[in-house]
Amino acid sequence: MEKLFFGTAGTPLGSKGTDSISGIRKVHELGLGCMELEFVRGVKMGEKTALEVGKAAKELDVKLSVHAPYYINLNAEGEKLYASRERIMDSARIGHICGAKSVVIHAAFYQGQPKRDVYERVRNQFAGMCGELRDEGVDMTLRVETMGRGSQFGSLEEVLEITEVEGVLPCIDFSHLHAINGRNNSEEEFAQILAKVEDKLGREGLNDMHIHVSGIKYSEKGEKNHLVFEESDFNYRELSKVFSDFAIKGLVICESPNLETDALKLKKEYDRKHENS
């Protein structure tokens, strides 16, 4: 990726329409650079629409990614596992037609099982899916998201280790990492997270980041819901400084309820710090 792009999780609130093409146009109009296509309730976009979405994004130079449906558990069995795999595969296939490069995935639940056993099952599922996508000529990176609750697969260590599977990279959700324990909310802690990414993936990993961020409400059990920055204790200003300090590249997707407002706020902070660095 040539630089760090900021954008929204789905169509910006100020768009003239709620469809993806309206969202892409609004992202461009706002001076943002990317948008995540939210397939979280199911992959309901057809191939014809996907081609039109891809054409609009290419014309306006808006980078796209995809968020796969929430209803995924690669630690399931039988029909539930099969359905989870198909939701990921369908997200990748339609995303590829749109010109997106990544699919963000909430991978699994531990369900009281040993974490190492769950890791092996999840890793094997990703290895199989990545192989199938390569065979189909679908050039998409599957990104395992760091999660905000202890019941969910997706610690920082897990999403970095699973990159041993070719075609898998992390989606670092800094707000989720903060919500897990109330920590990971300072310049030093943000820097430690990116240092771990670099240790595992090298400079190449920092040049191809996919990041989620928002204000967040949490309890001792972890994430409760997203908030706008100003209603949250999340330290987005220090995060933007660390982005600049590490000279990362890739996509930063804002998931705050006010979407473009906080995306622009974070971009403004980053641009100011980046220009002065």
C-alpha positions in Angstrom: 0.0 0.0 0.0 1.4 3.4 -0.9 0.2 5.3 2.2 -2.3 5.2 5.1 -5.9 5.7 4.0 -8.8 6.5 6.4 -12.4 5.6 5.8 -15.7 4.3 7.1 -17.2 1.0 8.1 -20.0 1.1 5.5 -21.7 4.0 3.7 -21.1 7.3 5.4 -24.1 8.7 7.3 -24.1 11.9 5.1 -24.4 10.0 1.8 -27.3 10.8 -0.5 -28.2 7.1 -0.6 -27.6 4.1 1.6 -26.1 1.9 -1.1 -22.4 1.2 -1.5 -21.9 3.4 -4.6 -23.4 6.4 -2.9 -21.0 5.6 0.0 -18.0 5.5 -2.2 -18.9 8.8 -3.8 -19.3 10.4 -0.3 -16.0 9.0 0.9 -14.3 10.6 -2.1 -16.2 13.9 -1.6 -15.1 14.0 2.1 -11.4 13.5 1.2 -11.3 10.1 2.8 -9.6 7.2 1.0 -11.3 3.9 1.8 -14.5 2.2 2.8 -15.3 -1.2 4.2 -18.3 -3.0 2.6 -20.4 -4.3 5.5 -21.6 -7.8 4.7 -22.2 -8.4 8.4 -25.8 -9.4 8.1 -25.1 -11.6 5.1 -23.6 -11.4 1.6 -26.6 -9.9 -0.2 -24.7 -8.2 -3.1 -24.9 -9.8 -6.5 -22.1 -10.0 -9.1 -23.6 -7.3 -11.3 -23.8 -4.8 -8.4 -20.3 -5.9 -7.3 -18.9 -5.0 -10.8 -20.6 -1.5 -10.6 -19.2 -1.0 -7.1 -15.8 -1.9 -8.3 -16.0 0.4 -11.2 -17.0 3.4 -9.0 -14.3 2.7 -6.5 -11.6 2.5 -9.2 -12.8 5.7 -10.9 -12.7 7.6 -7.6 -9.6 5.9 -6.2 -11.4 4.7 -3.1 -9.8 1.5 -1.6 -12.3 -1.2 -0.6 -12.3 -4.0 2.0 -15.1 -6.3 3.1 -16.4 -7.3 6.5 -17.7 -10.9 6.5 -20.9 -11.8 8.3 -20.9 -11.8 12.1 -22.5 -15.3 12.2 -19.2 -17.2 11.8 -17.7 -19.8 14.1 -14.8 -21.9 12.7 -14.8 -23.9 15.9 -18.2 -25.3 15.2 -19.1 -28.6 13.7 -21.3 -29.9 11.0 -23.8 -27.6 9.3 -22.7 -24.6 11.4 -19.1 -25.0 10.3 -20.0 -25.5 6.7 -22.2 -22.3 6.8 -19.4 -20.3 8.4 -17.0 -21.3 5.7 -19.5 -20.5 3.0 -20.1 -17.0 4.4 -16.4 -16.3 4.4 -15.9 -17.7 0.9 -18.9 -15.8 -0.5 -17.6 -12.6 1.1 -14.2 -13.2 -0.6 -15.7 -13.9 -4.0 -18.0 -10.9 -4.1 -15.3 -8.7 -2.5 -12.9 -9.8 -5.2 -15.3 -8.7 -7.9 -15.7 -5.3 -6.2 -11.9 -4.9 -6.3 -11.4 -5.3 -2.5 -8.2 -6.9 -1.3 -9.2 -8.0 2.2 -12.0 -9.8 4.1 -12.2 -9.1 7.8 -13.4 -12.0 9.9 -14.6 -12.7 13.4 -13.2 -16.2 13.4 -14.5 -18.3 16.3 -15.6 -18.8 19.8 -13.7 -20.9 22.4 -16.8 -22.5 23.8 -14.9 -23.6 26.9 -12.4 -25.6 25.0 -8.6 -25.4 25.3 -7.3 -22.4 23.4 -4.6 -24.4 21.6 -7.1 -26.9 20.3 -9.3 -24.1 19.0 -6.3 -22.4 17.4 -5.4 -25.7 15.5 -9.0 -26.1 14.2 -9.2 -22.5 13.1 -5.8 -22.6 11.4 -6.8 -25.7 9.5 -10.0 -24.1 8.3 -8.2 -21.0 7.1 -5.6 -23.1 5.3 -8.3 -24.9 3.5 -10.2 -21.8 2.5 -7.1 -20.0 1.3 -6.2 -22.9 -0.9 -9.7 -23.0 -2.4 -9.6 -19.3 -3.1 -6.2 -19.6 -4.8 -7.6 -22.5 -6.9 -10.5 -20.2 -8.0 -8.2 -17.3 -8.8 -9.7 -15.2 -6.1 -6.9 -12.9 -4.9 -8.1 -12.0 -1.4 -6.4 -11.8 2.0 -8.4 -13.2 4.8 -7.9 -11.0 7.9 -8.5 -12.4 11.4 -9.7 -9.6 13.6 -8.5 -9.0 17.2 -11.6 -9.4 19.3 -13.0 -7.5 22.3 -14.3 -10.3 24.5 -12.5 -13.1 26.3 -14.9 -15.7 24.9 -13.8 -15.0 21.3 -10.8 -16.3 19.4 -8.7 -13.3 18.4 -6.0 -12.3 20.8 -3.2 -10.2 19.4 -0.9 -13.3 19.7 -3.4 -15.5 17.9 -4.0 -13.2 15.0 -0.3 -12.8 14.5 0.5 -16.5 14.8 -2.2 -17.6 12.3 -0.4 -15.6 9.6 1.6 -18.8 9.3 -1.2 -19.7 6.9 -0.4 -18.2 3.4 -3.1 -15.7 2.6 -4.0 -14.8 6.2 -3.1 -11.5 7.8 -4.4 -9.6 10.9 -7.0 -6.9 11.3 -5.8 -5.0 14.3 -8.8 -3.5 16.1 -7.2 -1.2 18.7 -10.5 -0.5 20.4 -11.1 -4.2 21.0 -7.7 -4.6 22.4 -8.4 -1.7 24.8 -11.8 -3.2 25.8 -10.4 -6.6 26.8 -8.8 -5.3 29.9 -9.0 -1.5 29.9 -5.3 -1.2 29.0 -3.8 -0.7 25.5 -4.7 3.0 25.5 -1.5 4.9 25.7 1.2 5.9 23.2 3.6 3.3 24.7 1.0 0.5 24.6 0.0 1.3 21.0 3.7 1.3 20.0 4.1 -2.1 21.7 1.3 -3.5 19.6 2.8 -2.3 16.3 6.2 -3.5 17.4 4.8 -7.0 17.8 3.3 -6.8 14.3 6.7 -5.8 13.0 8.5 -8.5 14.9 6.2 -11.1 13.3 5.6 -9.7 9.8 8.5 -7.3 9.3 8.4 -4.0 7.6 6.2 -5.6 4.9 3.5 -6.2 7.6 3.5 -2.5 8.6 3.2 -1.5 5.0 0.0 -3.6 4.6 -2.0 -2.9 7.8 -5.7 -3.2 8.2 -7.0 -1.4 11.3 -10.4 -0.9 13.0 -10.9 1.9 15.5 -13.7 3.6 17.3 -14.7 4.9 20.7 -15.7 1.9 22.9 -17.7 1.0 26.0 -16.6 -2.0 27.9 -16.9 -3.9 31.2 -14.9 -6.5 33.0 -16.2 -9.0 30.4 -14.8 -6.8 27.5 -16.5 -4.9 24.7 -20.1 -3.8 25.1 -20.6 -1.4 22.2 -19.0 1.2 20.0 -19.1 4.9 21.0 -18.0 8.1 19.3 -14.5 9.2 20.4 -15.7 12.1 22.5 -18.0 9.8 24.6 -15.2 7.3 25.2 -11.9 7.1 27.0 -10.2 5.8 23.9 -7.0 7.8 23.2 -7.2 8.3 19.4 -4.8 11.2 19.4 -2.0 9.2 20.8 -2.9 6.3 18.4 -2.6 8.7 15.4 0.9 9.7 16.6 2.0 6.1 16.8 0.7 5.5 13.3 3.0 8.3 12.2 5.9 7.2 14.3 5.9 3.7 12.7 5.1 5.1 9.2 2.5 2.4 8.7 0.6 2.0 5.5 -2.8 0.5 4.7 -6.4 1.1 5.7 -7.8 2.5 8.9 -11.6 1.9 9.1 -13.6 3.9 11.6 -16.4 2.1 13.3 -17.7 4.9 15.5 -21.5 5.4 15.4 -20.8 8.8 13.7 -18.6 7.1 11.1 -17.2 9.9 8.9 -17.0 12.4 11.7 -14.6 10.3 13.7 -12.8 9.1 10.6 -12.1 12.7 9.6 -11.1 13.5 13.1 -8.5 10.7 13.2 -7.2 11.6 9.7 -6.8 15.2 10.7 -4.8 14.2 13.8 -2.7 11.9 11.8 -2.0 14.4 9.0 -1.0 17.1 11.5 1.4 14.7 13.3 2.7 13.2 10.1 3.5 16.7 8.6 5.4 17.7 11.7 7.4 14.5 12.0 
